[in-house]
Every structure is written in structure tokens, then in C-alpha cells.
Amino acid sequence: MDATLLKIPEISKILSEIRFISQINSLRSDATPQERAKLITLAGKLRELNQDLAINMEVGISNKYHGNLNPKLSENLTNFNSVVEHLTEQLYKLINPTALVEY
């Protein structure tokens, strides 16, 4: 319930904000200090929510009586957490204008 009602919608909102700031930055050569500060804040929130989501989902999956959620969700959850973690790492590179970003 926590994932469905709180974590996933908040992650979606943060990703939307990151996309918006990234689109603005793509029109210019560099981010403003305010945009960098916002990206740092968003990246931190995203990393925290992703870690919380992984922990909470693992607890939920492991405590399910029938154990039928594990095969259905474990791989997808691991992939999602991995992609968000990679995005966060790349986002930190975008904040630093001299870093190389991998696609």
C-alpha cells in the first residue's frame, strides 16, 4: 500500500520535475545554480525513495503468506530499482558540467 499510494507517485513526480529541468537545460549549454540546487535535491529524494521502496517491497514480498508475489514482482522490482539508481548516478553527473554522462 505504501508503494502504491506514496512512493511510486512521488517517484513519478520527481522524475517529471527532473525531465522538465533537463529539457530546459538542453536548450542551453549549462544549468543555472538554482537548477543545479534543485537537481541535487531531487536526486537525493529520488535515491531515498528508491531505497525505501526496495526495502518496503522486499518486506512485503517476504511476509506474504502464500509467497506468490516473489516470482511475480522480485525481478521487476530489482530492474526498477537498478534503473532508478543508474538515473540518479547520471543525474549527479549532469549537475557537474565537466562530467561525462553515459546513455
All heavy atoms as an XYZ file, in Angstrom:
818
protein
N       0.826     -1.177      0.000
C       0.000      0.000      0.000
C       0.883      1.259      0.000
O       0.595      2.216     -0.695
C      -0.915     -0.014      1.219
C      -1.945      1.086      1.186
S      -3.177      0.897      2.451
C      -2.528      1.954      3.687
N       1.946      1.228      0.792
C       2.853      2.370      0.858
C       3.445      2.670     -0.514
O       3.531      3.823     -0.927
C       3.966      2.081      1.870
C       4.961      3.211      1.996
O       4.535      4.334      2.341
O       6.157      2.974      1.755
N       3.826      1.622     -1.223
C       4.410      1.811     -2.555
C       3.396      2.404     -3.517
O       3.693      3.351     -4.249
C       4.926      0.477     -3.091
N       2.182      1.851     -3.520
C       1.162      2.281     -4.469
C       0.663      3.690     -4.199
O       0.481      4.481     -5.123
C      -0.034      1.310     -4.432
O       0.450     -0.007     -4.686
C      -1.065      1.670     -5.467
N       0.472      4.016     -2.943
C      -0.119      5.313     -2.599
C       0.894      6.424     -2.396
O       0.571      7.592     -2.610
C      -0.977      5.180     -1.338
C      -2.207      4.291     -1.464
C      -2.916      4.182     -0.129
C      -3.157      4.818     -2.522
N       2.112      6.084     -1.979
C       3.062      7.134     -1.628
C       4.334      7.129     -2.463
O       4.662      8.140     -3.087
C       3.433      7.010     -0.137
C       2.269      7.115      0.846
C       2.733      6.833      2.255
C       1.605      8.475      0.754
N       5.048      6.029     -2.451
C       6.374      6.014     -3.064
C       6.349      6.174     -4.583
O       7.030      7.032     -5.133
C       7.120      4.722     -2.700
C       7.341      4.489     -1.228
C       8.387      5.400     -0.669
C       8.781      5.034      0.745
N       7.918      5.472      1.790
N       5.575      5.337     -5.260
C       5.573      5.376     -6.726
C       5.042      6.704     -7.270
O       5.654      7.277     -8.179
C       4.831      4.157     -7.305
C       5.627      2.882     -6.964
C       4.630      4.289     -8.807
C       4.959      1.597     -7.333
N       3.940      7.265     -6.718
C       3.520      8.581     -7.210
C       4.555      9.682     -6.954
O       4.768     10.547     -7.806
C       2.227      8.858     -6.434
C       1.706      7.524     -6.070
C       2.932      6.686     -5.832
N       5.236      9.627     -5.818
C       6.265     10.628     -5.522
C       7.467     10.464     -6.455
O       8.025     11.449     -6.938
C       6.704     10.519     -4.055
C       7.662     11.604     -3.625
C       7.074     13.010     -3.626
O       5.842     13.160     -3.574
O       7.858     13.978     -3.681
N       7.863      9.229     -6.728
C       8.951      8.986     -7.680
C       8.564      9.508     -9.056
O       9.366     10.146     -9.744
C       9.310      7.480     -7.723
C      10.035      7.072     -6.446
C      10.160      7.148     -8.954
C      10.279      5.588     -6.307
N       7.331      9.280     -9.455
C       6.843      9.766    -10.746
C       6.891     11.293    -10.812
O       7.304     11.871    -11.820
C       5.419      9.264    -10.971
O       4.908      9.748    -12.169
N       6.489     11.941     -9.746
C       6.520     13.410     -9.688
C       7.955     13.928     -9.795
O       8.233     14.864    -10.544
C       5.882     13.887     -8.383
C       5.888     15.367     -8.193
C       5.301     15.751     -6.842
C       5.568     17.201     -6.545
N       5.350     17.521     -5.146
N       8.867     13.309     -9.075
C      10.268     13.723     -9.111
C      10.858     13.510    -10.500
O      11.567     14.373    -11.027
C      11.074     12.973     -8.031
C      10.680     13.484     -6.647
C      12.576     13.127     -8.251
C      11.253     12.680     -5.497
N      10.563     12.369    -11.112
C      11.060     12.114    -12.466
C      10.530     13.146    -13.456
O      11.252     13.574    -14.358
C      10.691     10.703    -12.904
C      11.402      9.568    -12.173
C      10.828      8.221    -12.584
C      12.901      9.620    -12.423
N       9.290     13.563    -13.263
C       8.708     14.582    -14.128
C       9.439     15.915    -13.961
O       9.730     16.607    -14.939
C       7.222     14.735    -13.807
O       6.657     15.758    -14.568
N       9.742     16.275    -12.722
C      10.474     17.519    -12.468
C      11.875     17.455    -13.061
O      12.356     18.437    -13.644
C      10.549     17.801    -10.971
C       9.228     18.201    -10.351
C       9.357     18.492     -8.874
O      10.209     19.334     -8.509
O       8.614     17.889     -8.085
N      12.526     16.315    -12.917
C      13.868     16.148    -13.483
C      13.819     16.273    -15.003
O      14.656     16.941    -15.606
C      14.466     14.788    -13.054
C      14.780     14.803    -11.562
C      15.709     14.455    -13.885
C      15.136     13.447    -10.997
N      12.826     15.657    -15.611
C      12.689     15.745    -17.066
C      12.471     17.186    -17.505
O      13.073     17.653    -18.475
C      11.539     14.874    -17.546
C      11.441     14.843    -19.076
C      10.320     13.995    -19.560
N       9.078     14.672    -19.185
C       7.898     14.109    -19.162
N       7.759     12.852    -19.452
N       6.837     14.787    -18.839
N      11.643     17.924    -16.787
C      11.365     19.311    -17.135
C      12.638     20.152    -17.067
O      12.953     20.907    -18.000
C      10.285     19.885    -16.203
C       9.982     21.330    -16.453
C       9.272     21.711    -17.582
C      10.401     22.304    -15.567
C       8.985     23.046    -17.826
C      10.126     23.640    -15.798
C       9.417     24.017    -16.928
N      13.384     20.017    -15.965
C      14.621     20.783    -15.824
C      15.630     20.358    -16.890
O      16.320     21.199    -17.473
C      15.211     20.606    -14.410
C      14.285     21.260    -13.369
C      16.610     21.207    -14.311
C      14.643     20.961    -11.919
N      15.701     19.083    -17.194
C      16.634     18.589    -18.215
C      16.296     19.130    -19.596
O      17.184     19.461    -20.379
C      16.625     17.063    -18.246
O      17.046     16.550    -17.021
N      15.000     19.215    -19.902
C      14.593     19.758    -21.199
C      14.970     21.227    -21.314
O      15.421     21.679    -22.369
C      13.091     19.579    -21.400
C      12.697     18.155    -21.688
C      11.185     17.963    -21.742
O      10.417     18.743    -21.189
N      10.765     16.898    -22.395
N      14.793     21.977    -20.242
C      15.186     23.388    -20.249
C      16.692     23.502    -20.443
O      17.167     24.327    -21.230
C      14.746     24.086    -18.943
C      13.224     24.220    -18.901
C      15.390     25.456    -18.805
C      12.669     24.701    -17.577
N      17.452     22.659    -19.748
C      18.909     22.703    -19.853
C      19.409     22.289    -21.224
O      20.467     22.731    -21.656
C      19.557     21.823    -18.781
C      19.434     22.425    -17.413
O      19.262     23.624    -17.265
N      19.506     21.595    -16.397
N      18.685     21.430    -21.906
C      19.131     21.001    -23.226
C      19.075     22.146    -24.234
O      19.772     22.103    -25.250
C      18.302     19.815    -23.713
O      16.985     20.223    -24.009
N      18.283     23.155    -23.946
C      18.210     24.319    -24.826
C      19.359     25.284    -24.584
O      19.639     26.130    -25.418
C      16.875     25.048    -24.634
C      15.621     24.229    -24.953
C      14.370     25.029    -24.605
C      15.603     23.815    -26.405
N      19.994     25.156    -23.427
C      21.140     25.999    -23.087
C      22.366     25.113    -22.939
O      22.282     23.897    -22.927
C      20.877     26.728    -21.767
C      19.714     27.673    -21.794
C      19.657     28.517    -20.526
N      19.896     27.765    -19.311
C      18.944     27.428    -18.442
N      17.700     27.757    -18.662
N      19.255     26.762    -17.351
N      23.500     25.735    -22.774
C      24.715     24.943    -22.625
C      24.989     24.522    -21.190
O      25.739     23.578    -20.961
C      25.915     25.744    -23.154
O      26.065     26.929    -22.386
N      24.373     25.197    -20.215
C      24.687     24.897    -18.825
C      23.496     25.215    -17.927
O      22.685     26.087    -18.236
C      25.897     25.727    -18.392
C      26.616     25.134    -17.208
O      26.252     24.024    -16.771
O      27.558     25.782    -16.714
N      23.410     24.532    -16.791
C      22.341     24.761    -15.822
C      22.690     25.949    -14.934
O      23.861     26.207    -14.652
C      22.136     23.522    -14.961
N      21.669     26.642    -14.491
C      21.877     27.748    -13.550
C      22.155     27.160    -12.166
O      21.845     25.992    -11.903
C      20.633     28.646    -13.480
O      19.548     27.900    -12.902
C      20.237     29.169    -14.851
N      22.713     27.951    -11.260
C      22.933     27.448     -9.894
C      21.632     26.996     -9.216
O      21.629     26.020     -8.478
C      23.540     28.649     -9.162
C      24.206     29.442    -10.239
C      23.331     29.263    -11.455
N      20.534     27.692     -9.490
C      19.243     27.304     -8.912
C      18.783     25.949     -9.458
O      18.249     25.122     -8.720
C      18.169     28.366     -9.199
C      18.409     29.690     -8.526
C      19.364     30.593     -9.302
O      19.779     30.281    -10.417
N      19.734     31.706     -8.698
N      18.990     25.741    -10.750
C      18.614     24.454    -11.354
C      19.484     23.329    -10.817
O      18.993     22.233    -10.547
C      18.719     24.533    -12.877
C      17.651     25.394    -13.506
C      17.907     25.695    -14.969
O      19.074     25.595    -15.427
O      16.937     26.036    -15.657
N      20.772     23.602    -10.639
C      21.664     22.591    -10.062
C      21.233     22.238     -8.643
O      21.197     21.065     -8.271
C      23.102     23.091    -10.058
C      23.780     22.935    -11.372
C      25.304     22.965    -11.178
N      25.894     22.968    -12.485
C      26.471     24.015    -13.053
N      26.538     25.157    -12.424
N      26.977     23.922    -14.258
N      20.897     23.256     -7.861
C      20.445     23.012     -6.480
C      19.168     22.171     -6.474
O      19.032     21.239     -5.676
C      20.218     24.331     -5.759
N      18.254     22.490     -7.376
C      17.005     21.725     -7.466
C      17.289     20.289     -7.875
O      16.704     19.344     -7.324
C      16.062     22.406     -8.467
C      14.723     21.754     -8.620
C      13.881     21.929     -7.388
C      12.483     21.404     -7.636
N      11.647     21.470     -6.467
N      18.183     20.088     -8.839
C      18.532     18.736     -9.286
C      19.202     17.933     -8.173
O      18.943     16.738     -8.021
C      19.433     18.788    -10.525
C      18.751     19.191    -11.826
C      19.783     19.373    -12.936
C      17.713     18.169    -12.233
N      20.040     18.587     -7.385
C      20.681     17.902     -6.257
C      19.624     17.444     -5.262
O      19.643     16.306     -4.786
C      21.727     18.815     -5.581
C      22.926     19.019     -6.514
C      22.166     18.252     -4.234
C      23.876     20.112     -6.070
N      18.679     18.331     -4.956
C      17.594     17.985     -4.035
C      16.747     16.845     -4.582
O      16.436     15.890     -3.864
C      16.702     19.221     -3.777
O      17.513     20.275     -3.252
C      15.582     18.909     -2.823
N      16.372     16.942     -5.855
C      15.554     15.896     -6.473
C      16.283     14.560     -6.525
O      15.690     13.507     -6.278
C      15.121     16.322     -7.878
C      14.131     17.483     -7.955
C      13.961     17.937     -9.397
C      12.798     17.092     -7.348
N      17.572     14.594     -6.838
C      18.353     13.362     -6.892
C      18.417     12.697     -5.522
O      18.300     11.473     -5.407
C      19.766     13.648     -7.415
N      18.592     13.492     -4.486
C      18.618     12.950     -3.136
C      17.291     12.330     -2.740
O      17.247     11.229     -2.173
N      16.197     13.020     -3.056
C      14.867     12.488     -2.759
C      14.606     11.211     -3.548
O      14.056     10.246     -3.018
C      13.784     13.515     -3.107
C      13.659     14.644     -2.149
C      12.516     15.553     -2.590
C      12.380     16.760     -1.741
N      11.285     17.650     -2.205
N      14.996     11.217     -4.810
C      14.786     10.054     -5.660
C      15.545      8.842     -5.123
O      14.997      7.749     -5.035
C      15.213     10.364     -7.095
C      14.990      9.281     -8.131
C      13.501      8.961     -8.259
C      15.542      9.733     -9.483
N      16.787      9.047     -4.753
C      17.594      7.939     -4.212
C      16.974      7.413     -2.907
O      16.864      6.206     -2.714
C      19.020      8.404     -3.978
C      19.887      7.295     -3.375
C      21.333      7.626     -3.420
N      21.821      7.158     -4.725
C      22.906      7.616     -5.297
N      23.611      8.540     -4.735
N      23.294      7.134     -6.463
N      16.542      8.305     -2.044
C      15.932      7.902     -0.775
C      14.626      7.129     -0.993
O      14.409      6.072     -0.395
C      15.666      9.133      0.083
C      15.047      8.823      1.427
C      14.753     10.081      2.231
O      15.398     11.126      1.994
O      13.867     10.011      3.092
N      13.766      7.650     -1.871
C      12.509      6.961     -2.154
C      12.740      5.596     -2.787
O      12.051      4.622     -2.475
C      11.632      7.813     -3.071
C      10.955      9.014     -2.423
C      10.370      9.930     -3.490
C       9.874      8.562     -1.459
N      13.714      5.511     -3.664
C      14.031      4.252     -4.324
C      14.505      3.215     -3.309
O      14.096      2.052     -3.350
C      15.086      4.475     -5.407
C      15.286      3.272     -6.291
O      14.330      2.626     -6.705
N      16.531      2.969     -6.587
N      15.361      3.630     -2.388
C      15.841      2.716     -1.358
C      14.698      2.281     -0.435
O      14.582      1.105     -0.088
C      16.959      3.364     -0.551
C      18.234      3.535     -1.351
C      19.273      4.386     -0.646
O      19.000      5.040      0.355
N      20.478      4.392     -1.192
N      13.851      3.235     -0.035
C      12.697      2.904      0.805
C      11.751      1.943      0.094
O      11.239      1.001      0.699
C      11.922      4.165      1.201
C      12.662      5.018      2.219
O      13.661      4.544      2.798
O      12.230      6.169      2.431
N      11.518      2.200     -1.177
C      10.637      1.335     -1.959
C      11.190     -0.086     -2.007
O      10.460     -1.055     -1.795
C      10.458      1.883     -3.379
C       9.617      1.051     -4.332
C       8.168      0.989     -3.854
C       9.677      1.637     -5.739
N      12.474     -0.209     -2.262
C      13.093     -1.542     -2.331
C      12.963     -2.276     -1.002
O      12.586     -3.447     -0.970
C      14.565     -1.414     -2.724
N      13.228     -1.593      0.088
C      13.147     -2.216      1.409
C      11.715     -2.617      1.722
O      11.451     -3.752      2.130
C      13.706     -1.270      2.491
C      15.213     -1.112      2.327
C      13.353     -1.772      3.891
C      15.812      0.028      3.134
N      10.779     -1.684      1.531
C       9.378     -1.961      1.858
C       8.793     -3.070      0.997
O       8.031     -3.910      1.486
C       8.532     -0.698      1.729
C       8.863      0.328      2.791
O       9.469      0.018      3.806
N       8.475      1.566      2.550
N       9.139     -3.083     -0.279
C       8.614     -4.125     -1.155
C       9.205     -5.489     -0.799
O       8.499     -6.493     -0.829
C       8.891     -3.794     -2.618
C       8.076     -2.608     -3.134
S       6.307     -2.912     -3.143
C       6.179     -4.090     -4.462
N      10.474     -5.531     -0.457
C      11.078     -6.802     -0.053
C      10.427     -7.334      1.222
O      10.175     -8.531      1.339
C      12.590     -6.658      0.137
C      13.354     -6.639     -1.148
C      13.172     -7.896     -1.983
O      13.146     -9.016     -1.434
O      13.040     -7.760     -3.212
N      10.139     -6.443      2.163
C       9.457     -6.859      3.392
C       8.068     -7.394      3.048
O       7.655     -8.452      3.524
C       9.365     -5.696      4.403
C       8.409     -6.030      5.550
C      10.737     -5.355      4.938
N       7.347     -6.670      2.197
C       6.016     -7.108      1.804
C       6.025     -8.431      1.069
O       5.196     -9.304      1.316
N       6.975     -8.588      0.185
C       7.073     -9.834     -0.593
C       7.442    -11.002      0.312
O       6.856    -12.075      0.226
C       8.101     -9.668     -1.742
C       7.530     -8.751     -2.826
C       8.482    -11.017     -2.327
C       8.539     -8.342     -3.878
N       8.403    -10.785      1.205
C       8.851    -11.892      2.054
C       7.826    -12.270      3.123
O       7.822    -13.398      3.605
C      10.192    -11.561      2.706
O      10.044    -10.465      3.592
N       6.947    -11.343      3.497
C       5.946    -11.632      4.527
C       4.606    -12.075      3.958
O       3.672    -12.313      4.714
C       5.744    -10.416      5.430
C       6.931    -10.192      6.331
O       7.569    -11.124      6.778
N       7.249     -8.933      6.580
N       4.486    -12.170      2.673
C       3.247    -12.639      2.055
C       3.092    -14.119      2.366
O       3.982    -14.917      2.118
C       3.279    -12.387      0.539
C       2.056    -12.825     -0.201
C       0.886    -11.924      0.099
C      -0.296    -12.375     -0.763
N      -1.548    -12.078     -0.192
N       1.964    -14.497      2.918
C       1.735    -15.861      3.403
C       1.959    -16.925      2.331
O       2.653    -17.896      2.549
C       0.325    -15.965      3.974
C      -0.050    -17.361      4.382
C       0.534    -17.943      5.498
C      -0.972    -18.101      3.655
C       0.211    -19.228      5.883
C      -1.300    -19.388      4.029
C      -0.712    -19.950      5.151
O      -1.030    -21.206      5.522
N       1.387    -16.728      1.175
C       1.477    -17.753      0.129
C       2.789    -17.702     -0.641
O       3.118    -18.641     -1.349
C       0.312    -17.614     -0.864
C      -1.013    -17.844     -0.221
N      -1.412    -19.066      0.239
C      -2.032    -16.992      0.051
C      -2.611    -18.976      0.766
N      -3.020    -17.723      0.671
N       3.517    -16.599     -0.546
C       4.783    -16.489     -1.252
C       4.652    -16.351     -2.756
O       5.613    -16.504     -3.485
N       3.454    -16.031     -3.240
C       3.242    -15.968     -4.685
C       3.623    -14.619     -5.293
O       3.625    -14.480     -6.499
C       1.792    -16.326     -5.040
C       0.785    -15.441     -4.330
O       1.154    -14.591     -3.527
N      -0.478    -15.660     -4.623
N       3.942    -13.623     -4.463
C       4.352    -12.328     -5.015
C       5.814    -12.326     -5.436
O       6.193    -11.596     -6.341
C       4.132    -11.220     -3.989
C       2.700    -10.775     -3.759
C       2.669     -9.675     -2.701
C       2.062    -10.289     -5.037
N       6.630    -13.115     -4.788
C       8.058    -13.104     -5.064
C       8.386    -13.352     -6.530
O       9.092    -12.554     -7.148
C       8.784    -14.094     -4.159
C      10.284    -13.914     -4.213
O      10.760    -12.855     -4.552
N      11.002    -14.950     -3.859
N       7.887    -14.423     -7.149
C       8.235    -14.636     -8.558
C       7.653    -13.577     -9.484
O       8.222    -13.283    -10.535
C       7.652    -16.011     -8.891
C       6.921    -16.486     -7.701
C       7.111    -15.504     -6.591
N       6.545    -12.980     -9.092
C       5.890    -12.002     -9.967
C       6.522    -10.617     -9.868
O       6.523     -9.868    -10.840
C       4.408    -11.904     -9.617
C       3.633    -13.170     -9.900
C       2.196    -13.029     -9.485
C       1.453    -14.335     -9.728
N       0.082    -14.278     -9.231
N       7.031    -10.252     -8.706
C       7.488     -8.882     -8.502
C       8.992     -8.711     -8.317
O       9.505     -7.641     -8.582
C       6.781     -8.279     -7.278
C       5.280     -8.089     -7.393
C       4.726     -7.539     -6.086
C       4.937     -7.164     -8.535
N       9.676     -9.714     -7.838
C      11.089     -9.560     -7.492
C      11.944     -9.063     -8.651
O      12.704     -8.114     -8.496
C      11.669    -10.876     -6.987
O      11.636    -10.905     -5.610
N      11.835     -9.701     -9.790
C      12.665     -9.303    -10.933
C      12.321     -7.887    -11.407
O      13.220     -7.088    -11.667
C      12.501    -10.293    -12.081
C      13.438    -10.015    -13.236
C      13.322    -11.043    -14.340
O      12.850    -12.166    -14.085
O      13.708    -10.709    -15.466
N      11.031     -7.585    -11.483
C      10.623     -6.242    -11.911
C      11.075     -5.180    -10.914
O      11.516     -4.096    -11.304
C       9.111     -6.174    -12.097
C       8.643     -6.972    -13.286
O       9.386     -7.189    -14.229
N       7.410     -7.423    -13.232
N      10.958     -5.479     -9.635
C      11.397     -4.539     -8.607
C      12.896     -4.308     -8.686
O      13.359     -3.170     -8.630
C      11.005     -5.046     -7.217
C      11.490     -4.211     -6.042
C      10.867     -2.815     -6.090
C      11.155     -4.896     -4.731
N      13.654     -5.367     -8.840
C      15.104     -5.249     -8.958
C      15.482     -4.418    -10.178
O      16.353     -3.544    -10.097
C      15.748     -6.645     -9.045
O      15.399     -7.389     -7.875
C      17.249     -6.557     -9.154
N      14.827     -4.662    -11.303
C      15.101     -3.883    -12.520
C      14.755     -2.416    -12.324
O      15.518     -1.536    -12.717
C      14.325     -4.455    -13.706
C      14.850     -5.791    -14.165
O      15.973     -6.161    -13.864
N      14.022     -6.540    -14.873
N      13.596     -2.148    -11.722
C      13.172     -0.764    -11.490
C      14.175     -0.050    -10.590
O      14.616      1.062    -10.900
C      11.774     -0.728    -10.867
C      11.301      0.656    -10.546
C      10.770      1.462    -11.548
C      11.388      1.159     -9.268
C      10.341      2.750    -11.270
C      10.960      2.446     -8.979
C      10.434      3.237     -9.975
N      14.539     -0.679     -9.467
C      15.494     -0.065     -8.545
C      16.838      0.179     -9.215
O      17.466      1.216     -8.997
C      15.682     -0.929     -7.300
C      14.464     -0.945     -6.405
O      14.091     -2.002     -5.916
N      13.830      0.174     -6.179
N      17.264     -0.739    -10.052
C      18.534     -0.595    -10.760
C      18.496      0.573    -11.741
O      19.442      1.366    -11.812
C      18.854     -1.895    -11.489
O      20.008     -1.756    -12.253
N      17.412      0.697    -12.475
C      17.277      1.790    -13.445
C      17.225      3.141    -12.734
O      17.877      4.103    -13.161
C      16.030      1.581    -14.341
C      15.704      2.827    -15.131
C      16.249      0.414    -15.271
N      16.484      3.225    -11.652
C      16.397      4.491    -10.904
C      17.754      4.835    -10.299
O      18.166      5.998    -10.312
C      15.289      4.432     -9.826
C      15.347      5.646     -8.913
C      13.915      4.338    -10.480
N      18.468      3.838     -9.796
C      19.801      4.086     -9.241
C      20.749      4.585    -10.336
O      21.512      5.528    -10.120
C      20.356      2.818     -8.597
C      21.659      3.015     -7.878
C      21.577      3.971     -6.703
O      20.519      4.052     -6.045
O      22.580      4.658     -6.438
N      20.697      3.978    -11.510
C      21.530      4.427    -12.632
C      21.164      5.855    -13.033
O      22.048      6.679    -13.284
C      21.378      3.473    -13.816
C      22.228      3.835    -14.987
N      23.588      3.683    -14.992
C      21.908      4.366    -16.189
C      24.081      4.104    -16.144
N      23.073      4.518    -16.884
N      19.880      6.148    -13.093
C      19.431      7.502    -13.418
C      19.955      8.508    -12.403
O      20.424      9.589    -12.772
C      17.900      7.566    -13.463
C      17.302      8.966    -13.606
C      17.609      9.549    -14.976
C      15.819      8.943    -13.367
N      19.915      8.147    -11.132
C      20.407      9.048    -10.090
C      21.894      9.309    -10.257
O      22.351     10.448    -10.140
C      20.119      8.453     -8.697
O      18.730      8.152     -8.592
C      20.485      9.418     -7.597
N      22.657      8.266    -10.549
C      24.094      8.439    -10.781
C      24.361      9.360    -11.971
O      25.220     10.233    -11.912
C      24.754      7.081    -11.015
C      24.799      6.203     -9.791
C      25.205      4.774    -10.101
O      25.556      4.485    -11.267
O      25.162      3.956     -9.179
N      23.611      9.163    -13.045
C      23.772     10.013    -14.226
C      23.334     11.448    -13.937
O      23.906     12.396    -14.462
C      22.999      9.440    -15.405
C      23.491      8.090    -15.879
C      24.972      8.095    -16.211
O      25.470      8.956    -16.924
N      25.690      7.131    -15.664
N      22.333     11.598    -13.104
C      21.850     12.923    -12.739
C      22.924     13.696    -11.991
O      23.129     14.886    -12.245
C      20.583     12.800    -11.892
C      19.853     14.085    -11.537
C      19.448     14.822    -12.812
C      18.625     13.761    -10.707
N      23.639     13.030    -11.090
C      24.733     13.692    -10.390
C      25.813     14.135    -11.371
O      26.449     15.162    -11.181
C      25.323     12.787     -9.311
C      24.482     12.729     -8.058
C      23.954     11.523     -7.607
C      24.195     13.874     -7.316
C      23.174     11.464     -6.461
C      23.411     13.824     -6.180
C      22.911     12.616     -5.755
O      22.136     12.564     -4.626
N      26.004     13.364    -12.426
C      26.978     13.763    -13.448
C      26.485     14.987    -14.223
O      27.280     15.823    -14.636
C      27.252     12.607    -14.405
C      28.029     11.482    -13.763
C      28.263     10.362    -14.748
C      28.997      9.222    -14.102
N      29.221      8.103    -15.033
N      25.185     15.087    -14.439
C      24.646     16.265    -15.125
C      24.810     17.528    -14.292
O      24.965     18.617    -14.825
C      23.157     16.076    -15.438
C      22.805     15.238    -16.647
C      21.294     15.070    -16.742
C      23.337     15.861    -17.915
N      24.752     17.365    -12.990
C      24.901     18.510    -12.096
C      26.305     19.078    -12.209
O      26.512     20.284    -12.147
C      24.580     18.090    -10.644
C      23.102     17.704    -10.538
C      24.920     19.185     -9.662
C      22.736     16.948     -9.287
N      27.286     18.213    -12.416
C      28.668     18.630    -12.596
C      28.915     18.811    -14.091
O      28.964     17.831    -14.826
C      29.610     17.575    -12.016
C      31.059     17.968    -12.143
O      31.395     19.000    -12.723
N      31.924     17.141    -11.617
N      29.082     20.027    -14.565
C      29.180     20.270    -16.017
C      30.395     19.652    -16.697
O      30.402     19.500    -17.903
C      29.220     21.793    -16.123
C      29.629     22.281    -14.792
C      29.216     21.251    -13.786
N      31.415     19.239    -15.952
C      32.588     18.660    -16.584
C      32.517     17.132    -16.647
O      33.386     16.495    -17.250
C      33.864     19.056    -15.819
O      33.766     18.589    -14.474
C      34.062     20.562    -15.846
N      31.498     16.543    -16.049
C      31.382     15.076    -16.035
C      30.809     14.571    -17.355
O      30.057     15.266    -18.029
C      30.474     14.634    -14.890
N      31.168     13.345    -17.702
C      30.641     12.716    -18.898
C      29.446     11.849    -18.515
O      29.543     11.030    -17.611
C      31.705     11.853    -19.568
C      32.905     12.601    -20.146
C      33.921     11.605    -20.674
C      32.460     13.532    -21.249
N      28.358     12.033    -19.219
C      27.128     11.282    -18.945
C      27.036     10.119    -19.903
O      27.265     10.265    -21.100
C      25.889     12.197    -19.087
C      24.613     11.409    -18.867
C      25.981     13.368    -18.127
N      26.719      8.927    -19.370
C      26.544      7.735    -20.202
C      25.081      7.586    -20.573
O      24.208      7.802    -19.751
C      27.000      6.505    -19.433
C      28.440      6.540    -19.015
C      28.778      5.423    -18.065
O      27.999      4.457    -17.969
O      29.831      5.512    -17.417
N      24.830      7.187    -21.790
C      23.444      6.976    -22.229
C      23.137      5.520    -22.316
O      23.899      4.688    -22.505
C      23.193      7.646    -23.584
C      23.296      9.140    -23.501
C      24.438      9.805    -23.879
C      22.219      9.874    -23.008
C      24.512     11.180    -23.800
C      22.287     11.248    -22.925
C      23.444     11.896    -23.317
O      23.507     13.249    -23.221
